[in-house]
Amino acid sequence: MSKAFTPQEGSCSCYSNTYTINNKPIGRFICHCTICQAFTGQAYNDVTILLKPDVSALNLIRTKFRRWKLPPNISRGLCTRCNKPSIETALGGNLILIPTTNYPNVAALPKPTMHLFYNRRTSDIEDDLPKYNGFVQSQAMIVKALAQGMYKRVTKR
């Protein structure tokens, strides 16, 4: 992936909900938690993290947001037409999480850096990525990854 990021038009699978991604994600990970499994209908959620200013032209008229578990850390949006993931928000909407399936050019994205909640996996994944188990370990690693991604963004590394 080159350092320059070409904006992409993201959407749910039926294109009823659209948005423009204007900056390279600050992180990407694979989450195996049971909430992500239920939200995506898949074995895991391969997701990117962006800052709120990185995403513009949000047309989410057909997105229904739901908080799946207390505390409501993440608000997950499903398309009301295709019932597929549209977009997710965290930290009061200041972080945007977008499933990689919603990007037209996944090859332009950073590679995933880790597996979270790996103890909840439905099958083993054979790759070289670190695998973290449970809530505390997974949350600690996502906070670390966010801090590193934001540091790289600020220092332009």
DSSP file (Angstrom, degrees, kcal/mol; ACC not computed):
  #  RESIDUE AA STRUCTURE BP1 BP2  ACC     N-H-->O    O-->H-N    N-H-->O    O-->H-N    TCO  KAPPA ALPHA  PHI   PSI    X-CA   Y-CA   Z-CA
    1    1 A M              0   0    0      0, 0.0   107,-0.1     0, 0.0     4,-0.1   0.000 360.0 360.0 360.0 133.1    0.0    0.0    0.0
    2    2 A S        -     0   0    0      2,-0.2     0, 0.0     1,-0.1     0, 0.0  -0.340 360.0-116.1 -76.7 164.3    1.4    3.4   -0.9
    3    3 A K  S    S+     0   0    0     -2,-0.1     2,-0.3     2,-0.1    21,-0.2   0.825  96.2  81.1 -71.3 -30.2    1.5    6.2    1.7
    4    4 A A  S    S-     0   0    0     19,-0.1     2,-0.5     1,-0.0    -2,-0.2  -0.573  72.7-149.9 -77.2 138.2   -1.0    8.3   -0.3
    5    5 A F        -     0   0    0     -2,-0.3    19,-0.1    17,-0.1    -2,-0.1  -0.941   1.5-148.1-112.9 124.2   -4.6    7.4    0.2
    6    6 A T        -     0   0    0     -2,-0.5    17,-0.1     1,-0.1    15,-0.1  -0.788  33.0-107.6 -87.6 126.2   -7.1    7.8   -2.6
    7    7 A P        -     0   0    0      0, 0.0     2,-0.3     0, 0.0    15,-0.2  -0.166  37.7-156.5 -53.2 146.0  -10.5    8.6   -1.2
    8    8 A Q  E     -A   21   0A   0     13,-2.0    13,-3.3    15,-0.1     2,-0.8  -0.939  17.6-127.6-127.1 148.7  -13.1    5.8   -1.5
    9    9 A E  E     -A   20   0A   0     -2,-0.3    11,-0.2    11,-0.2     2,-0.2  -0.855  33.5-163.6 -95.5 106.4  -16.8    5.7   -1.6
   10   10 A G  E     +A   19   0A   0      9,-2.2     9,-1.8    -2,-0.8     2,-0.3  -0.509  16.2 157.9 -88.9 158.8  -17.9    3.2    1.0
   11   11 A S  E     -A   18   0A   0     91,-1.6     7,-0.2     7,-0.2     2,-0.0  -0.987  43.2 -92.6-166.3 164.3  -21.3    1.6    1.3
   12   12 A C    >   -     0   0    0      5,-1.4     3,-1.2    -2,-0.3    74,-0.1  -0.224  61.9 -87.7 -70.6 177.6  -23.4   -1.3    2.6
   13   13 A S  T 3  S+     0   0    0      1,-0.3    -1,-0.1    72,-0.2    73,-0.1   0.742 128.7  43.9 -68.7 -22.0  -23.8   -4.1    0.1
   14   14 A C  T 3  S-     0   0    0     70,-0.1    -1,-0.3     3,-0.0     0, 0.0   0.413 106.3-123.2-101.4   2.7  -26.9   -2.7   -1.5
   15   15 A Y  S <  S+     0   0    0     -3,-1.2    -2,-0.1     2,-0.2     3,-0.1   0.654  76.1 123.8  66.9  18.7  -25.5    0.9   -1.8
   16   16 A S  S    S+     0   0    0      1,-0.2     2,-0.5    46,-0.1    46,-0.3   0.770  73.9  44.9 -76.3 -25.6  -28.5    2.4    0.2
   17   17 A N  S    S+     0   0    0     43,-0.1    -5,-1.4    45,-0.1     2,-0.3  -0.983  78.1 173.1-121.0 123.8  -26.1    3.9    2.7
   18   18 A T  E     +AB  11  59A   0     41,-1.7    41,-3.3    -2,-0.5     2,-0.3  -0.879  10.2 165.0-132.4 160.8  -23.0    5.6    1.4
   19   19 A Y  E     -A   10   0A   0     -9,-1.8    -9,-2.2    -2,-0.3     2,-0.5  -0.966  33.0-113.8-165.2 161.8  -20.1    7.7    2.7
   20   20 A T  E     -AB   9  56A   0     36,-3.1    36,-2.5    -2,-0.3     2,-0.7  -0.925  16.9-152.7-109.2 127.9  -16.7    9.0    1.6
   21   21 A I  E     +AB   8  55A   0    -13,-3.3   -13,-2.0    -2,-0.5    34,-0.2  -0.895  17.7 176.5 -98.9 114.9  -13.5    7.8    3.3
   22   22 A N        +     0   0    0     32,-3.5     2,-0.3    -2,-0.7    33,-0.1   0.483  55.9  40.3-101.9  -5.4  -11.0   10.6    2.9
   23   23 A N  S    S-     0   0    0     31,-0.5   -15,-0.1   -17,-0.1     3,-0.1  -0.967  89.5 -89.7-144.5 156.1   -8.0    9.3    4.9
   24   24 A K        -     0   0    0     -2,-0.3    85,-0.1   -21,-0.2    -2,-0.1  -0.436  56.1-102.1 -62.8 135.4   -6.1    6.1    5.5
   25   25 A P        -     0   0    0      0, 0.0    25,-0.2     0, 0.0    -1,-0.1  -0.231  18.1-136.2 -56.7 148.4   -7.6    4.2    8.5
   26   26 A I  S    S-     0   0    0     23,-2.4     2,-0.3     1,-0.2    24,-0.2   0.578  82.5  -0.3 -83.2  -8.8   -5.6    4.5   11.7
   27   27 A G  E     -C   49   0B   0     22,-1.0    22,-2.6   122,-0.1     2,-0.3  -0.981  53.8-159.8-169.5 161.8   -6.0    0.8   12.3
   28   28 A R  E     +C   48   0B   0     -2,-0.3    85,-2.3    20,-0.2    86,-0.3  -0.966  22.1 159.3-149.5 133.7   -7.4   -2.4   11.1
   29   29 A F  E     -C   47   0B   0     18,-2.2    18,-2.6    -2,-0.3     2,-0.5  -0.939  37.2-117.6-148.0 168.8   -8.1   -5.6   13.1
   30   30 A I  E     -Cd  46 115B   0     84,-2.5    86,-3.0    -2,-0.3     2,-0.5  -0.961  27.8-160.6-115.3 119.3  -10.2   -8.8   13.0
   31   31 A C  E     -Cd  45 116B   0     14,-2.6    14,-2.5    -2,-0.5    86,-0.2  -0.876  16.5-179.5-107.6 128.6  -12.7   -9.2   15.9
   32   32 A H        +     0   0    0     84,-2.4    85,-0.1    -2,-0.5    -1,-0.1   0.212  36.5 134.7-105.8  11.7  -14.1  -12.6   16.8
   33   33 A C     >  -     0   0    0      1,-0.1     4,-2.1    12,-0.1     5,-0.1  -0.208  67.3-116.3 -64.0 156.7  -16.4  -11.4   19.6
   34   34 A T  H  > S+     0   0    0      1,-0.2     4,-2.1     2,-0.2     5,-0.2   0.783 114.4  57.7 -66.5 -26.3  -19.9  -12.8   19.6
   35   35 A I  H  > S+     0   0    0      2,-0.2     4,-3.0     1,-0.2    -1,-0.2   0.941 107.8  45.9 -68.3 -46.3  -21.4   -9.3   19.1
   36   36 A C  H  > S+     0   0    0      1,-0.2     4,-2.6     2,-0.2     6,-0.4   0.874 111.2  53.8 -63.7 -35.8  -19.4   -8.9   15.9
   37   37 A Q  H  X S+     0   0    0     -4,-2.1     4,-1.9     2,-0.2     5,-0.5   0.931 113.6  41.6 -62.7 -44.3  -20.4  -12.4   14.8
   38   38 A A  H  < S+     0   0    0     -4,-2.1    -2,-0.2     2,-0.2    -1,-0.2   0.899 115.5  51.1 -68.4 -40.5  -24.1  -11.5   15.3
   39   39 A F  H  < S+     0   0    0     -4,-3.0    -2,-0.2     1,-0.2    -1,-0.2   0.906 122.3  29.4 -64.2 -44.0  -23.7   -8.0   13.8
   40   40 A T  H  < S-     0   0    0     -4,-2.6    -1,-0.2     2,-0.2    -2,-0.2   0.698  94.5-131.8 -91.3 -20.4  -22.0   -9.3   10.6
   41   41 A G  S  < S+     0   0    0     -4,-1.9     2,-0.2    -5,-0.3    -3,-0.2   0.685  76.2 103.6  72.4  16.5  -23.6  -12.7   10.3
   42   42 A Q  S    S-     0   0    0     -5,-0.5    -1,-0.3    -6,-0.4    -2,-0.2  -0.667  90.8-100.8-122.6 176.0  -20.0  -13.9    9.8
   43   43 A A  S    S-     0   0    0     -2,-0.2    79,-0.3     1,-0.1     2,-0.3   0.720 101.6  -4.8 -71.5 -21.6  -17.3  -15.7   11.8
   44   44 A Y        -     0   0    0     -8,-0.1     2,-0.6    -7,-0.1   -12,-0.2  -0.970  67.4-114.1-161.7 169.2  -15.6  -12.4   12.4
   45   45 A N  E     -C   31   0B   0    -14,-2.5   -14,-2.6    -2,-0.3     2,-0.8  -0.957  17.3-159.9-117.4 111.0  -15.6   -8.7   11.6
   46   46 A D  E     +C   30   0B   0     -2,-0.6    54,-2.9   -16,-0.2    55,-0.4  -0.830  33.8 174.3 -87.4 109.5  -12.6   -7.4    9.6
   47   47 A V  E     -CE  29  99B   0    -18,-2.6   -18,-2.2    -2,-0.8     2,-0.3  -0.898  30.0-146.5-130.9 147.4  -12.9   -3.7   10.5
   48   48 A T  E     -CE  28  98B   0     50,-2.5    50,-2.0    -2,-0.3     2,-0.4  -0.795  15.5-140.7-107.2 154.7  -11.0   -0.4   10.0
   49   49 A I  E     +CE  27  97B   0    -22,-2.6   -23,-2.4    -2,-0.3   -22,-1.0  -0.964  24.6 169.8-119.0 131.3  -10.9    2.5   12.4
   50   50 A L  E     - E   0  96B   0     46,-3.0    46,-2.8    -2,-0.4     2,-0.3  -0.882  34.4-108.8-130.9 163.8  -11.0    6.1   11.3
   51   51 A L  E >   - E   0  95B   0     -2,-0.3     3,-2.0    44,-0.2     4,-0.4  -0.643  38.4-107.8 -87.8 154.2  -11.5    9.4   13.0
   52   52 A K  G >  S+     0   0    0     42,-2.0     3,-1.5     1,-0.3    43,-0.1   0.866 118.6  54.9 -51.4 -44.2  -14.7   11.3   12.5
   53   53 A P  G 3  S+     0   0    0      0, 0.0    -1,-0.3     0, 0.0   -31,-0.1   0.673  96.0  69.4 -67.1 -12.8  -13.2   14.0   10.2
   54   54 A D  G <  S+     0   0    0     -3,-2.0   -32,-3.5   -33,-0.1   -31,-0.5   0.647  95.0  61.5 -76.0 -14.4  -11.9   11.2    8.0
   55   55 A V  E <   +B   21   0A   0     -3,-1.5     2,-0.2    -4,-0.4   -34,-0.2  -0.952  65.5 163.3-120.5 128.9  -15.4   10.3    6.8
   56   56 A S  E     +B   20   0A   0    -36,-2.5   -36,-3.1    -2,-0.5    -2,-0.0  -0.772  48.1  43.5-134.2 178.5  -17.7   12.7    5.0
   57   57 A A  E    S-     0   0A   0     -2,-0.2     2,-0.5   -38,-0.2    -1,-0.2   0.878  70.1-170.8  50.3  46.4  -20.8   12.8    2.9
   58   58 A L  E     +     0   0A   0     -3,-0.2     2,-0.6   -39,-0.2   -39,-0.2  -0.557  15.5 179.9 -72.2 118.9  -22.6   10.4    5.2
   59   59 A N  E     +B   18   0A   0    -41,-3.3   -41,-1.7    -2,-0.5     3,-0.2  -0.841  20.8 149.2-117.1  89.2  -25.9    9.3    3.7
   60   60 A L    >   +     0   0    0     -2,-0.6     3,-2.2   -43,-0.2   -43,-0.1  -0.067  18.1 129.4-115.0  31.0  -27.1    6.9    6.3
   61   61 A I  T 3  S+     0   0    0      1,-0.3    -1,-0.2   -45,-0.2   -44,-0.1   0.779  79.9  44.5 -60.2 -27.2  -30.9    7.4    5.9
   62   62 A R  T 3  S+     0   0    0    -46,-0.3    18,-3.4    -3,-0.2     2,-0.5   0.077  91.1 107.0-105.2  23.2  -31.4    3.6    5.7
   63   63 A T  E <   -F   79   0B   0     -3,-2.2     2,-0.6    16,-0.2    16,-0.2  -0.893  51.0-162.7-103.8 128.6  -29.1    2.8    8.6
   64   64 A K  E     -F   78   0B   0     14,-3.0    14,-2.3    -2,-0.5     2,-0.3  -0.950  14.2-147.4-109.0 120.5  -30.6    1.6   11.9
   65   65 A F  E     +F   77   0B   0     -2,-0.6     2,-0.3    12,-0.2    12,-0.2  -0.636  18.5 179.2 -90.9 144.5  -28.2    1.9   14.8
   66   66 A R  E     -F   76   0B   0     10,-2.2    10,-2.5    -2,-0.3     2,-0.6  -0.999  25.4-142.1-143.8 141.3  -28.2   -0.5   17.7
   67   67 A R        -     0   0    0     -2,-0.3     8,-0.1     8,-0.2     3,-0.1  -0.933  17.1-167.9-102.0 124.0  -26.2   -0.9   20.9
   68   68 A W        +     0   0    0     -2,-0.6     2,-0.3     6,-0.5    -1,-0.1   0.734  61.4  10.9 -89.5 -24.8  -25.8   -4.6   21.5
   69   69 A K  S    S-     0   0    0      5,-0.3     4,-0.4     2,-0.1     5,-0.2  -0.997  86.8 -73.1-156.6 147.0  -24.4   -4.7   25.1
   70   70 A L  S    S+     0   0    0     -2,-0.3    -2,-0.0     2,-0.2     0, 0.0  -0.684 110.4  45.7 -86.6 143.5  -23.9   -2.5   28.1
   71   71 A P  S    S-     0   0    0      0, 0.0     2,-2.4     0, 0.0     3,-0.3   0.593  92.6-136.1 -70.1 148.2  -21.9   -0.4   28.4
   72   72 A P        +     0   0    0      0, 0.0    -2,-0.2     0, 0.0     3,-0.1  -0.426  44.7 154.3 -76.9  75.7  -22.8    0.8   25.0
   73   73 A N        +     0   0    0     -2,-2.4    18,-0.8    -4,-0.4     2,-0.4   0.865  64.5  33.5 -70.6 -37.0  -19.2    1.4   23.7
   74   74 A I  E     - G   0  90B   0     -3,-0.3     2,-0.6    -5,-0.2    -6,-0.5  -0.973  65.9-151.9-126.9 133.6  -20.0    0.9   20.0
   75   75 A S  E     - G   0  89B   0     14,-2.9    14,-2.4    -2,-0.4     2,-0.5  -0.926  21.3-156.4-102.4 117.0  -23.2    1.8   18.1
   76   76 A R  E     -FG  66  88B   0    -10,-2.5   -10,-2.2    -2,-0.6     2,-0.5  -0.811   0.7-150.2-102.7 131.0  -23.5   -0.6   15.2
   77   77 A G  E     -FG  65  87B   0     10,-2.5     9,-3.2    -2,-0.5    10,-0.8  -0.874  10.3-171.4-107.0 125.9  -25.5    0.4   12.1
   78   78 A L  E     -FG  64  85B   0    -14,-2.3   -14,-3.0    -2,-0.5     2,-0.3  -0.886  30.8-111.6-109.0 143.2  -27.3   -2.1    9.9
   79   79 A C  E  >  -F   63   0B   0      5,-2.7     4,-1.2    -2,-0.4   -16,-0.2  -0.550  17.1-146.3 -70.1 133.8  -28.9   -1.3    6.6
   80   80 A T  T  4 S+     0   0    0    -18,-3.4    -1,-0.1    -2,-0.3   -17,-0.1   0.628  96.0  46.5 -77.4 -12.5  -32.6   -1.5    6.8
   81   81 A R  T  4 S+     0   0    0    -19,-0.4    -1,-0.1     3,-0.1   -18,-0.1   0.907 129.0  16.8 -92.7 -54.5  -32.8   -2.7    3.2
   82   82 A C  T  4 S-     0   0    0      2,-0.1    -2,-0.1     3,-0.0    -1,-0.0   0.562  90.9-133.9 -97.6  -9.1  -30.1   -5.4    2.9
   83   83 A N     <  +     0   0    0     -4,-1.2    -3,-0.1     1,-0.2     3,-0.0   0.785  62.4 129.8  60.3  30.0  -29.6   -6.0    6.6
   84   84 A K  S    S-     0   0    0      1,-0.1    -5,-2.7   -43,-0.0    -1,-0.2  -0.766  70.4 -79.1-109.1 157.9  -25.8   -5.9    6.2
   85   85 A P  E     +G   78   0B   0      0, 0.0    -7,-0.2     0, 0.0   -72,-0.2  -0.290  46.2 173.2 -57.2 135.9  -23.4   -3.8    8.3
   86   86 A S  E     -     0   0B   0     -9,-3.2     2,-0.3     1,-0.4    -8,-0.2   0.794  57.0 -35.7-105.7 -62.5  -23.2   -0.2    7.2
   87   87 A I  E     -G   77   0B   0    -10,-0.8   -10,-2.5    11,-0.1    -1,-0.4  -0.975  48.6-144.3-162.5 157.3  -21.0    1.7    9.7
   88   88 A E  E     -GH  76  97B   0      9,-2.3     9,-2.8    -2,-0.3     2,-0.3  -0.955  10.1-158.0-130.3 150.5  -20.2    1.7   13.4
   89   89 A T  E     +GH  75  96B   0    -14,-2.4   -14,-2.9    -2,-0.3     2,-0.3  -0.952  10.5 178.0-128.7 151.5  -19.4    4.6   15.8
   90   90 A A  E >>> +GH  74  95B   0      5,-2.2     5,-2.2    -2,-0.3     4,-0.6  -0.929  58.2  34.0-143.7 166.4  -17.6    4.7   19.1
   91   91 A L  G >45S-     0   0    0    -18,-0.8     3,-1.4    -2,-0.3    -1,-0.2   0.926 136.0 -47.5  51.2  52.3  -16.5    7.3   21.7
   92   92 A G  G 345S-     0   0    0      1,-0.3    -1,-0.3   -19,-0.2   -18,-0.1   0.763 110.6 -52.8  65.5  25.7  -19.6    9.4   21.1
   93   93 A G  G <45S+     0   0    0     -3,-0.5    -1,-0.3     2,-0.2    -2,-0.2   0.443 113.2 113.6  90.3   0.5  -19.2    9.3   17.3
   94   94 A N  T <<5S+     0   0    0     -3,-1.4   -42,-2.0    -4,-0.6     2,-0.4   0.700  73.2  53.1 -79.9 -19.1  -15.6   10.4   17.3
   95   95 A L  E   <S-EH  51  90B   0     -5,-2.2    -5,-2.2   -44,-0.2     2,-0.5  -0.953  72.6-158.7-113.7 138.1  -14.4    7.1   16.0
   96   96 A I  E     -EH  50  89B   0    -46,-2.8   -46,-3.0    -2,-0.4     2,-0.5  -0.963   2.2-162.6-116.1 129.5  -15.8    5.5   12.9
   97   97 A L  E     -EH  49  88B   0     -9,-2.8    -9,-2.3    -2,-0.5   -48,-0.2  -0.955   8.5-175.1-113.4 127.5  -15.5    1.8   12.3
   98   98 A I  E     -E   48   0B   0    -50,-2.0   -50,-2.5    -2,-0.5   -11,-0.1  -0.979  26.2-124.1-126.0 122.6  -16.1    0.5    8.8
   99   99 A P  E >   -E   47   0B   0      0, 0.0     3,-2.2     0, 0.0   -52,-0.3  -0.381  23.9-125.9 -59.7 139.8  -16.1   -3.2    7.9
  100  100 A T  G >  S+     0   0    0    -54,-2.9     3,-1.7     1,-0.3   -53,-0.1   0.764 107.1  70.3 -63.5 -22.8  -13.6   -3.8    5.1
  101  101 A T  G 3  S+     0   0    0    -55,-0.4    -1,-0.3     1,-0.3   -54,-0.1   0.674  90.2  63.5 -65.7 -14.2  -16.3   -5.4    3.0
  102  102 A N  G <  S+     0   0    0     -3,-2.2   -91,-1.6   -92,-0.1    -1,-0.3   0.416  85.9  88.3 -91.2   1.5  -17.7   -1.9    2.6
  103  103 A Y    <   -     0   0    0     -3,-1.7     3,-0.4   -93,-0.2   -93,-0.1  -0.816  67.5-148.8 -97.5 138.7  -14.6   -0.5    0.8
  104  104 A P  S    S+     0   0    0      0, 0.0     2,-0.4     0, 0.0     3,-0.1   0.802  95.7  38.9 -73.5 -26.8  -14.5   -0.8   -3.0
  105  105 A N    >   +     0   0    0      1,-0.1     3,-1.3     2,-0.0     4,-0.2  -0.723  61.6 166.8-126.2  81.6  -10.6   -1.2   -2.9
  106  106 A V  G >  S+     0   0    0     -2,-0.4     3,-1.8    -3,-0.4    -1,-0.1   0.794  73.8  69.4 -64.5 -28.8   -9.6   -3.3    0.1
  107  107 A A  G 3  S+     0   0    0      1,-0.3    -1,-0.3    -3,-0.1     4,-0.0   0.746  92.0  60.1 -62.7 -23.0   -6.1   -3.6   -1.4
  108  108 A A  G <  S+     0   0    0     -3,-1.3    -1,-0.3  -107,-0.1    -2,-0.2   0.537  91.0  91.6 -81.4  -6.1   -5.5    0.1   -0.6
  109  109 A L  S <  S-     0   0    0     -3,-1.8   -81,-0.1    -4,-0.2   -85,-0.0  -0.473  88.0 -97.6 -87.2 157.3   -6.1   -0.5    3.1
  110  110 A P        -     0   0    0      0, 0.0    -1,-0.1     0, 0.0     3,-0.1  -0.381  49.1-100.3 -64.0 154.5   -3.5   -1.3    5.7
  111  111 A K        -     0   0    0      1,-0.1   -83,-0.2  -110,-0.0    -4,-0.0  -0.401  45.5 -90.8 -70.8 152.8   -3.2   -5.0    6.5
  112  112 A P        -     0   0    0      0, 0.0   -83,-0.2     0, 0.0    -1,-0.1  -0.351  34.1-160.4 -60.9 148.4   -5.0   -6.2    9.7
  113  113 A T        -     0   0    0    -85,-2.3     2,-0.3     1,-0.3   -84,-0.2   0.582  59.1  -6.3-109.1 -13.3   -2.7   -6.1   12.7
  114  114 A M        -     0   0    0    -86,-0.3   -84,-2.5    15,-0.2     2,-0.5  -0.992  57.2-112.4-170.3 165.2   -4.3   -8.5   15.2
  115  115 A H  E     -di  30 131B   0     15,-2.6    17,-2.6    -2,-0.3     3,-0.3  -0.955  32.1-158.5-108.5 131.9   -7.1  -10.8   16.1
  116  116 A L  E    S+d   31   0B   0    -86,-3.0   -84,-2.4    -2,-0.5    17,-0.1  -0.822  71.6  11.7-110.1 152.3   -9.3   -9.8   19.1
  117  117 A F  S >  S+     0   0    0     17,-0.4     3,-2.4    -2,-0.3    16,-0.2   0.872  74.2 164.7  51.2  40.4  -11.5  -12.0   21.2
  118  118 A Y  G >   +     0   0    0     14,-3.1     3,-1.8    -3,-0.3    15,-0.2   0.768  64.2  70.4 -61.0 -25.7   -9.8  -14.9   19.5
  119  119 A N  G 3  S+     0   0    0     13,-0.3    -1,-0.3     1,-0.3    14,-0.1   0.661  96.5  54.3 -64.6 -14.3  -11.1  -17.2   22.3
  120  120 A R  G <  S+     0   0    0     -3,-2.4    -1,-0.3    -4,-0.1    -2,-0.2   0.307  81.1 132.4 -99.1   6.3  -14.6  -16.7   20.7
  121  121 A R    <   -     0   0    0     -3,-1.8     3,-0.1     1,-0.1   -77,-0.1  -0.169  54.1-146.1 -59.4 151.2  -13.5  -17.8   17.2
  122  122 A T  S    S+     0   0    0      1,-0.3     2,-0.3   -79,-0.3    -1,-0.1   0.681  83.9   3.6 -90.6 -20.8  -15.7  -20.2   15.3
  123  123 A S  S    S-     0   0    0    -80,-0.1    -1,-0.3     0, 0.0     2,-0.0  -0.976  90.2 -86.8-156.7 157.5  -12.6  -21.8   13.7
  124  124 A D        -     0   0    0     -2,-0.3     2,-0.5    -3,-0.1    -2,-0.0  -0.347  34.0-145.3 -67.1 146.0   -8.9  -21.4   13.8
  125  125 A I        -     0   0    0      2,-0.1     2,-1.1    -2,-0.0    -1,-0.0  -0.968   5.2-148.3-113.8 123.5   -7.2  -18.9   11.6
  126  126 A E        +     0   0    0     -2,-0.5     2,-0.3     2,-0.0    -2,-0.0  -0.769  52.1 108.7 -95.7  94.6   -3.8  -19.7   10.3
  127  127 A D  S    S-     0   0    0     -2,-1.1    -2,-0.1     2,-0.2     0, 0.0  -0.920  75.0-108.1-151.4 176.9   -1.8  -16.5    9.9
  128  128 A D  S    S+     0   0    0     -2,-0.3     3,-0.1     2,-0.0    -2,-0.0   0.346  75.2 119.0 -94.2   6.3    1.0  -14.7   11.6
  129  129 A L  S    S-     0   0    0      1,-0.1    -2,-0.2   -15,-0.1   -15,-0.2  -0.426  73.6-102.8 -72.5 146.1   -1.1  -12.1   13.3
  130  130 A P        -     0   0    0      0, 0.0   -15,-2.6     0, 0.0     2,-0.5  -0.405  34.0-145.8 -65.4 146.8   -1.1  -11.9   17.1
  131  131 A K  B     -i  115   0B   0    -17,-0.2     2,-0.4    -2,-0.1   -15,-0.2  -0.970  12.0-165.0-122.6 122.9   -4.2  -13.3   18.7
  132  132 A Y        -     0   0    0    -17,-2.6   -14,-3.1    -2,-0.5     2,-0.3  -0.872   6.1-150.5-113.7 140.8   -5.6  -11.9   21.9
  133  133 A N     >  +     0   0    0     -2,-0.4     4,-0.5   -16,-0.2     5,-0.3  -0.810  48.2   3.9-111.5 146.8   -8.2  -13.5   24.1
  134  134 A G  H  > S-     0   0    0     -2,-0.3     4,-1.9     3,-0.2   -17,-0.4   0.201  86.8 -70.3  74.7 169.0  -10.9  -12.1   26.4
  135  135 A F  H  > S+     0   0    0      2,-0.2     4,-2.9     3,-0.2     5,-0.3   0.944 123.9  46.0 -65.7 -52.9  -12.2   -8.7   27.1
  136  136 A V  H  > S+     0   0    0      1,-0.2     4,-2.4     2,-0.2     5,-0.2   0.940 117.0  42.7 -62.6 -49.9   -9.3   -7.2   29.1
  137  137 A Q  H  X S+     0   0    0     -4,-0.5     4,-1.9     1,-0.2    -1,-0.2   0.920 117.2  47.1 -63.9 -44.0   -6.5   -8.3   26.8
  138  138 A S  H  X S+     0   0    0     -4,-1.9     4,-1.9    -5,-0.3    -2,-0.2   0.920 113.8  47.1 -64.7 -44.4   -8.5   -7.4   23.6
  139  139 A Q  H  X S+     0   0    0     -4,-2.9     4,-2.2    -5,-0.2    -1,-0.2   0.898 110.7  52.4 -65.6 -40.0   -9.5   -4.0   24.9
  140  140 A A  H  X S+     0   0    0     -4,-2.4     4,-2.1    -5,-0.3    -1,-0.2   0.903 110.8  47.9 -61.5 -40.5   -5.9   -3.2   26.0
  141  141 A M  H  X S+     0   0    0     -4,-1.9     4,-2.4     2,-0.2    -1,-0.2   0.843 110.1  50.9 -72.6 -32.8   -4.6   -4.1   22.6
  142  142 A I  H  X S+     0   0    0     -4,-1.9     4,-2.5     2,-0.2    -1,-0.2   0.894 110.2  50.1 -71.4 -37.1   -7.1   -2.0   20.7
  143  143 A V  H  X S+     0   0    0     -4,-2.2     4,-2.4     2,-0.2    -2,-0.2   0.923 112.2  48.2 -63.0 -43.3   -6.4    1.0   22.9
  144  144 A K  H  X S+     0   0    0     -4,-2.1     4,-2.5     2,-0.2    -2,-0.2   0.924 111.9  49.0 -61.8 -45.1   -2.6    0.5   22.2
  145  145 A A  H  X S+     0   0    0     -4,-2.4     4,-2.6     2,-0.2    -2,-0.2   0.890 110.8  50.5 -63.7 -39.8   -3.3    0.1   18.4
  146  146 A L  H  X S+     0   0    0     -4,-2.5     4,-2.6     2,-0.2     5,-0.2   0.929 110.9  48.7 -62.5 -45.1   -5.4    3.3   18.4
  147  147 A A  H  X S+     0   0    0     -4,-2.4     4,-2.2     1,-0.2    -2,-0.2   0.917 113.5  46.7 -61.9 -43.4   -2.7    5.3   20.2
  148  148 A Q  H  X S+     0   0    0     -4,-2.5     4,-2.5     2,-0.2    -2,-0.2   0.913 112.8  49.5 -65.5 -42.5   -0.1    4.0   17.8
  149  149 A G  H  X S+     0   0    0     -4,-2.6     4,-1.9     1,-0.2    -2,-0.2   0.895 112.7  46.6 -64.0 -40.5   -2.2    4.8   14.8
  150  150 A M  H  X S+     0   0    0     -4,-2.6     4,-2.5     2,-0.2    -1,-0.2   0.880 111.0  52.8 -69.6 -37.2   -3.0    8.3   16.0
  151  151 A Y  H  X S+     0   0    0     -4,-2.2     4,-2.6    -5,-0.2    -2,-0.2   0.930 109.8  48.2 -62.2 -45.0    0.7    8.9   16.8
  152  152 A K  H  X>S+     0   0    0     -4,-2.5     5,-1.8     1,-0.2     4,-0.8   0.886 111.5  51.1 -61.9 -38.4    1.7    7.8   13.3
  153  153 A R  H  <5S+     0   0    0     -4,-1.9     3,-0.4     3,-0.2    -2,-0.2   0.934 112.8  44.5 -64.4 -45.7   -1.0   10.1   11.9
  154  154 A V  H  <5S+     0   0    0     -4,-2.5    -2,-0.2     1,-0.2    -1,-0.2   0.890 120.4  39.6 -67.4 -40.2    0.2   13.1   13.9
  155  155 A T  H  <5S-     0   0    0     -4,-2.6    -1,-0.2    -5,-0.2    -2,-0.2   0.474 105.9-128.9 -89.7  -1.3    3.9   12.5   13.1
  156  156 A K  T  <5       0   0    0     -4,-0.8    -3,-0.2    -3,-0.4    -4,-0.1   0.856 360.0 360.0  57.4  40.5    3.1   11.5    9.5
  157  157 A R      <       0   0    0     -5,-1.8    -4,-0.1    -6,-0.2    -1,-0.1   0.440 360.0 360.0 -90.8 360.0    5.1    8.3    9.7
